[in-house]
Amino acid sequence: DSGVTQTPKHLITATGQRVTLRCSPRSGDLSVYWYQQSLDQGLQFLIQYYNGEERAKGNILERFSAQQFPDLHSELNLSSLELGDSALYFCASNRGGNEQFFGPGTRLTVL
Amino acid sequence: AQRVTQPEKLLSVFKGAPVELKCNYSYSGSPELFWYVQYSRQRLQLLLRHISRESIKGFTADLNKGETSFHLKKPFAQEEDSAMYYCALGGAFGNEKLTFGTGTRLTIIP
C-alpha cells in the first residue's frame, strides 16, 4: 500500500503524559499536514511541513510540536496531555495542488 | 478569514429519495472546493472537487459563487451512501491547509 500510513492506530494514556504520533506520506509527497478531529470541533488544521520545513501553522497548542524528517515521515509530539486532547489525529500528504490524501488516523484517549 | 459551514449535523433520507448536503463558504479570492467522505471506520477520501465537474458515485456538486455555496446532490440515495461527509476549502495557490466544515452524517433509511 503506497498510501499514507499512521502509527499507532490507538493510544491510551494518562493526563500529564507525552506521546508521539507517526505519519508516513505517500511516496513522492513532500507536504505533510496534521489535523485534529474532535466531536465538538470537527477537523482542525494543526500544522504543515514541506520537505522538512514548517510551512504553515494552525490552531496548534504550544504543548504540541511536530517535525518532518529527511525521509519525509513526520511526527507529532503531544505533551502535558489533558483530557481535552482526546481526539482522532489525521495526517495527510500531497505533492502540490489542494487535493490531500489522508491516513487512517490515530485515536488518542487521555484518561 | 476562510470558513466552511455545513448547517446539518445529521441528515436521514429514505433509499431512492434525493439527497442534498449543504455547504456554504467564505473566502476572499478564488477557492477550490472539495467534498470528502468518511465511511465507517475508514479514512477520509476525496469524493468530488469543483474544478473537475465530474459525477462520482452519482453525486454532483456545483460551485455557486454568487451564493458562496457548494451543495452536494444525488438524485437517488443508496444504502451505501451512509457516511460522514465533509465540505472543504483550499486556497487559490494550492499546497495549503484545507478548511473543513463540521461535517454531516448522512443515514440512508432502507
Interface residues (C-beta under 8 A of the other chain):
Chain A: V4 S31 Y33 Y35 Q41 G42 L43 Q44 F45 Q48 Y50 R55 A56 G58 F90 A92 N94 G96 G97 N98 E99 Q100 F101 F102 G103 P104 G105
Chain B: E32 F34 Y36 Q42 R43 L44 Q45 L46 R49 Y86 G90 G91 G94 N95 E96 K97 L98 T99 F100 G101 T102 G103
